[in-house]
Amino acid sequence: MTFIYFNIFQIRTKCRSKRNNIAASIRHAVFVNFGERLDYIDNNASAAKIVEWKSSEKTKGAYKALFSEGELLDTIGRAVFKQYRDKDLPTAHCAYIIAICDILLNPKSPRIKCNDKSVVKRVDALLVNIFAVFHILYISLILQL
């Protein structure tokens, strides 16, 4: 029985490590894609430095650009998930990318580090909204028939 619990612990640790690697890749892709339009901030920055960075015009502009420049999220996604360079990114992948970007750039979010709880909360909210929109579109198509 101990062997099974040890294996489960190893699997959970590997999954957490993989999620952390993907989050770090998304973060890196954000800074690469924004270039001079966004100042870099280290993950270990002080709370005061984070507040200053998040309240800067560059960070606010980058946050707005995420939702107004459609190709930006696509470019970030394809840089991180290379297996989807020639295909559409799955909805869950898009939600995960947006969640990480929201934690990093949203001026109302006090942190820049991503923990499982904050990411899952955002991904769940995004997926609910995305599927609600799909449902509304589907119903409107049916009503048009």
C-alpha positions in Angstrom: 0.0 0.0 0.0 2.9 2.4 0.8 4.2 1.8 -2.7 0.9 2.9 -4.3 0.8 6.1 -2.2 4.4 6.9 -3.1 3.7 6.5 -6.8 0.6 8.8 -6.5 2.8 11.3 -4.7 5.4 11.1 -7.5 2.8 11.5 -10.2 1.2 14.5 -8.5 4.7 16.1 -8.0 5.5 15.5 -11.7 2.2 17.0 -12.8 2.7 20.1 -10.6 6.2 20.4 -12.0 4.9 20.2 -15.6 2.2 22.9 -14.8 4.9 25.1 -13.3 7.1 24.7 -16.4 4.2 25.6 -18.7 3.3 28.7 -16.6 6.9 29.8 -16.7 6.9 29.3 -20.5 3.8 31.4 -20.8 5.3 34.1 -18.7 8.5 34.1 -20.8 6.4 34.2 -24.0 4.5 37.2 -22.7 7.7 39.2 -22.1 9.2 38.1 -25.4 6.0 39.0 -27.4 5.5 42.4 -25.7 9.2 43.3 -26.0 9.7 47.0 -25.2 6.0 47.6 -24.6 6.3 45.8 -21.2 9.0 46.1 -18.5 10.4 42.9 -17.1 9.7 41.9 -13.5 11.3 39.1 -11.6 9.1 36.5 -9.9 10.9 37.3 -6.6 10.2 41.0 -6.7 9.0 42.7 -3.5 5.3 43.4 -3.0 6.0 47.2 -3.4 7.8 46.6 -6.6 5.0 44.4 -7.9 2.4 47.1 -7.1 4.5 49.7 -8.8 5.0 47.5 -11.9 1.3 46.6 -12.1 0.2 50.2 -11.8 2.6 51.3 -14.6 1.1 52.4 -17.9 3.1 49.8 -19.8 1.6 46.9 -17.7 -1.9 48.3 -18.0 -1.4 48.7 -21.8 -0.1 45.1 -22.1 -3.2 43.8 -20.1 -5.6 45.7 -22.4 -3.6 44.5 -25.5 -4.2 40.8 -24.5 -7.9 41.2 -25.1 -7.8 43.7 -28.0 -5.0 42.2 -30.1 -6.4 38.8 -31.0 -3.2 37.4 -32.5 -1.2 38.1 -29.3 -2.8 35.3 -27.3 -2.5 33.0 -30.3 1.2 33.8 -30.7 1.9 33.2 -27.0 0.0 29.9 -27.1 1.8 28.7 -30.2 5.2 29.6 -28.6 4.4 27.5 -25.5 2.4 24.6 -27.1 4.6 24.0 -30.1 2.6 20.9 -31.1 -0.3 23.3 -32.1 1.7 25.5 -34.4 -0.4 24.4 -37.4 -3.6 23.6 -35.5 -6.1 25.5 -33.4 -5.3 25.5 -29.7 -7.8 23.6 -27.6 -10.2 25.7 -25.5 -8.7 24.5 -22.2 -5.2 25.5 -23.4 -6.5 29.0 -24.3 -8.2 29.3 -20.9 -5.0 28.3 -19.1 -2.9 30.9 -21.1 -5.5 33.6 -20.3 -5.5 32.6 -16.6 -1.7 32.9 -16.3 -1.6 36.2 -18.2 -4.4 37.5 -16.0 -2.5 36.7 -12.8 0.6 38.3 -14.3 -0.7 41.4 -15.8 -4.1 42.3 -14.2 -3.7 45.4 -12.1 -6.4 44.2 -9.8 -4.5 41.0 -9.0 -1.9 41.6 -6.3 0.5 38.8 -7.3 2.5 37.7 -10.2 3.2 34.2 -9.0 0.7 31.5 -10.1 -0.5 29.0 -7.6 -2.8 26.1 -8.4 -5.8 27.6 -6.6 -5.7 31.0 -8.4 -5.2 29.3 -11.8 -7.9 26.8 -11.4 -10.4 29.5 -10.2 -9.7 31.5 -13.3 -9.7 28.6 -15.8 -13.0 27.4 -14.4 -14.6 30.9 -14.7 -13.2 31.2 -18.3 -14.5 27.8 -19.4 -17.9 28.4 -17.9 -18.1 31.7 -19.8 -16.8 30.2 -23.1 -19.2 27.3 -23.0 -22.1 29.7 -22.1 -21.3 31.8 -25.2 -21.2 28.6 -27.4 -24.5 27.5 -25.9 -26.1 30.9 -26.7 -24.7 30.8 -30.3 -26.0 27.2 -30.7 -29.5 28.1 -29.5 -29.6 31.2 -31.8 -28.6 29.0 -34.8 -31.3 26.5 -34.0 -33.9 29.3 -33.7 -32.9 30.6 -37.1 -33.6 27.3 -38.8 
